[in-house]
Amino acid sequence: MSIIVEKVSKTYGKQFALRDVSFSIEPNEIVGFIGPNGAGKSTMMKIICGYLPPSEGTVKVNGIDVSEAPLKVRETIGYLPENNPLYHEMYVREYLEFVSGMLKIPNRETRITEIIKQTGLEAEKHKKIAALSKGYKQRVGIAQALIHNPSVVILDEPTTGLDPNQILEIRNLISETGKGKTIMLSTHIMQEVEAICSRIIVINKGEIVANDKAGNLKVQTQGSFVTISVEFNAQVDIEKLNKIKGVVKAVNVKGSNYLLQSNVDNDIRPDVFQFAVESNLTVLALQKMEQSLEEVFRELTKK
């Protein structure tokens, strides 16, 4: 495992920031780490990176105990904090030269040129960081996190404050640059999690409340009913729809569009088609309505 977290707790006085947290992340896996504000996401990430000590429990990165060898662990981790602390008076290339010097990277100039190209900073490399847009500042932050070619990358809210185009650019950058690396990504943008993460860990009030693939979480939280959306070529009497085998409730949305609810273990779509044939109707559209990841998130963190 690239990251192993075992029974980690973090307290500030009598206040728990994390309580008995355990999870693992496999090599080359991209995992979304999500939760409400104040849930403990940033605290957990800082503990993994060795910037905060846990009150209890152990964290290992690439087999190394973070508490025993924090500096050695940091050599293998690329970290982008939420506030992306950059030296704004420095030029882009100058800043990356400074970072690579601290990290004692061999063949520095070659590696800086590579990472500038990899993160799409070629047109901005001679500008001061202060003159860059928020999106390009995030690119610089990601460049410093990747410049020493770490095997594990921790990204805390990398797209906060960006416009939709910038979000898409950074998302694509993470997907591309993350190939062959283990990535732990914290974000409030659920579309981002679904687009690039193979698994999701949900934390709420310092405790892990879910750890699974997005599709599995949707199934687990959908409850005992499932809804399908159907459009016929003409309006239908609601009472007739309610008499279709397996239909628990039928609702007219607009015109000839209807929502049909059934028990989660009962697929009513064949019966809906059979009803349409017998009623001389045409089914123009039929779709199973799935919970969005936002709805899953709210369900898991509403307590």
N, C-alpha and C positions, 0 to 999 in steps of 0.2 A: 504494500500500500504506500502511496505517496504521502498521505496525511492520515494519522490515526489520533483521534481525540477520545480519551477515556475518562469518564466521570469528572469532567472539569467543572469547577464552581469558582465564581469570582464574587467577592463581597467587598463593599465599601462601608465600613462600620457594620451596621446591622442590616444594610440594604444589599439584597442579592441582585447582581447584574447577570450572572449565569448560575444555573442550578443543575448539577449532575448531568452535564452535556456529554454525549458520546456519539460519534459517527466516524466514518472513514471514507476516504476518496481514493480511487484507484488511479494508477498511472494513465496519463493521456485522457482523463475524463474531465469534461466541463460541467461543473455543478453550480446551480443557482442557489444562493444562500439568501433567503428572503424572510421578511418579517416586518411588523410595524415599527415606526420610530421608537427608539428606546427599548427594543426587544433584546438587544445584546449582540447584534451582528458585528458592529465595529470592534467591540470588546473582544469577541471571539477571534476575529481576524488578527488583532494586535497580539493576542496571546500566541497564536500560531506562528506569527512572525518573530516572536521573542521580544516584543516591545513592552509587554505587560506580563508579569508573572501570574500564574493561576493561584487562587487561594487553596484549591485542592485539585487533585487529578494530574494526569500526564498528557503531553502532546508530543508526538513523534513525527518528524518530517524526513522522508527518505531513510527511515530507520534510526534517526538521530533524535535523542531526547532534547527538546527545546530548552528545558530548564538547566540541563547539564552542559550544553554547548550551544548557547544562543548565537554566537558569532559564526560558528560553523554552519548552523542552519540558515542564517541570513545569506550566506554565500550561494545557497541553492534556491533562494526565493526571490522573485521579483514582486515588488509591492507598490501599488498605487493607492495612497490614502484617499479618503473622501474629499479632503480639502486641497489635494494636489499642490503641496508646497513647493513652488518654483522660485528661482531667483530672477525676478522680472527685469532687473537691470542687465542681465547677461544676454548675449546673443544665443540663438538656438544651438549652433555648433559648439560655441564656447562652453555652454552649460553641459552638453554631453561629453565634452573633453574633460571638464571638471569631475563629473560623475565617474567616468571611466578611469580617471586617474586615482580617485579614492578607492575604486574597486580593484586597482592594479591589473587591469585587463591587458593581456598581451596583444601586440599588433593593433594598438588603439585606433590609429587613423583609419585603417581598413575597416575595423569593426564599426566605427562611428559612421562611415560612409554607407555601410551595409544597413545599419539600423535606421538611418535617415531615409533611405530609399524604401525600406520595408514599411515604415510608418507614414509614408507619403508626405515627408517634410522637406523635400528637395527645393521646392519653390520658396520656402520660408526659412531656410537654414541660416541666412545671413541677416535675418531680422532680430530685433530685440524681442524677448518673450513678452514684454509688456505690450508690444504692438500687435500681438497675435489675437485672433478671435478665440472665443472659449473652446471651440472645437479643436483648433490647432494647439491650444495649450494642453488639452487632454491628450493629444497625440504626443506631445513632448513628454508628458507624464508617463504614458505607456512606453515610450522609447527608453526612458531611464529605467523602467521596470524590466525591460527586456534586453538591455544592452549587454549584460554579462551572460546572456543565454541561459537563464535559470530553467530548471526542470519543473518548478512549481511557481505559478503566478497567482497572486492575490489581488483582486481588483475591487475596491470599495466604492460603489456608486460612480462608475466611470462616465456615465452619460447624464448626470444631474445638471440641469440648467441648459441643456443643449436643445436646439430646435430640431424638428423631425428629420431634416436632411442630415444634420450633424450626427444625430442618434444613429441613423442608418449607416453612415460612414464609419463611426466608431464600432458599431456592431460587426460590420464586415471586417474591420481591422482586427478585432478580437478573434473572430472565427479563423481568419487567415494566419495571423501570427501565433495563434494558439495551437496550431497543428503540431503534434508531437510533444505537447506540454500538458501538465495538469493545471487546470484553471478553476479557481473558486471565485465566483462572481456575485457580488451583492448589488441588488438593484430593486427599485420599486416599479419598474416597467415590465409588466407581465408578458407583453409581446416579445420583449427581449429574451426573457427566460425561455419561452417556448421555442424561439427561433434558434438559439444556439446551445442550450443546455440539455444534456442527456438525462439529468436527474435534478430533483429539487429537494432541498432541505428547508423546512419551514420552522422558524423559531418564534416563540411568543412568550413574553415576560420571562426571558432567560431560560426557557425550556424548549427542547425539540418536540414539536407536535406532529410532524410528518417528515418522511424521508422516502421518496419514491419517484418514479417517472410521472410526468404531468398527466398522461392518459390514465394511469392507475389512480392518481389522486382524484381525478374527475369522477371515476366510477365509484370510489370509496365514499365520496361526499354527496353523491347525487340523491340519496334518500331512497325511498321505496317506490317512487314513481318515475316514469320517463315520458317525455312529450315529443310528439311529432308534429311538424307543420305540413299541411296539405293544401293545395290549391286545385279546385275543380274548374271546369269550363262554365259552370253556372252555380248559382246559389243553391244551398241544400237546407232542408229543414233540420234544425239542431236536434230535434227529437229522433229523427232517423239516424243521425250520426251517433247519438248516445246508445242506440240499439245494436250498433256494430259489435260483434263478439270481442270482448277484451277491453272495450273503451270504458274508462271510469268517468271521464268528463269531456265534453266537447264545448269549445268556445269559438264564436265567430270573431275573427280579428278585424277583417274589413272585406266587404264584397264577398267573393267566393273563396277567401282564405280562412282556414280554420286551424285551431290547435286541438289535438286529440291526446288525452292523457291516459296512460295505461300503467299496470304494474310493471316494475323494472324487469321482471323475468318473462314478460309476455310481449313478443314482437307482433304488433297488430297490423303491420304493413300489408301482408298478404290478404288479410280480411278487408282492409280498406280498398285494395284493388278489386277484390271480388264484389264489394258493395258498389263500386263505380260501374263495373260491367253490368251488374243486375239493374242498376238505376239509369243505364244509358248515359253515363257521365264519362268525361275524359279527365284523367289526372294530369294536370299541367306541371305540377311540382310536388315533390314529397321529400321531406328531410327530417332526420332525427335531430332533435335539438339537444346539443351537449352544453353542459355547464362551461362557462368561460373560466379561465384561470383566475380572473379577478374574483369571481363568485366563490371558487374553491378557497382562495386566500381569505376572503371575508368569513367563510364558514369555519375555517381552521383557527382564526385569530379573534373571533368575536367574544370569547370569554374574557 
